[in-house]
Amino acid sequence: MLRTTSRSRYFLDIEPGLRNRLKAFAALKGKTMKEWLTEAIIAKLEDEIDAAEGLAALADTEGTKSLEAYLESRKHRGNQPE
């Protein structure tokens, strides 16, 4: 019976010095290199997604006002407590 898997395999060409550092660091964390790299990839993806969503939120100006309009509104309030 032929078994198929949904996982892909990737081979990385890593310099020996970097590989040794990676392997040692992963071992210190009680992980295999595969586990450590998988977690690192997921963290990087989450950071990239967060950055993209943050930039999209900055581009959304609905319901906002300019700095000039804000400062002008503060002038009209005078010394009234907020």
Helices and strands as residue ranges (DSSP letters): H 16-28, H 33-59, H 67-77
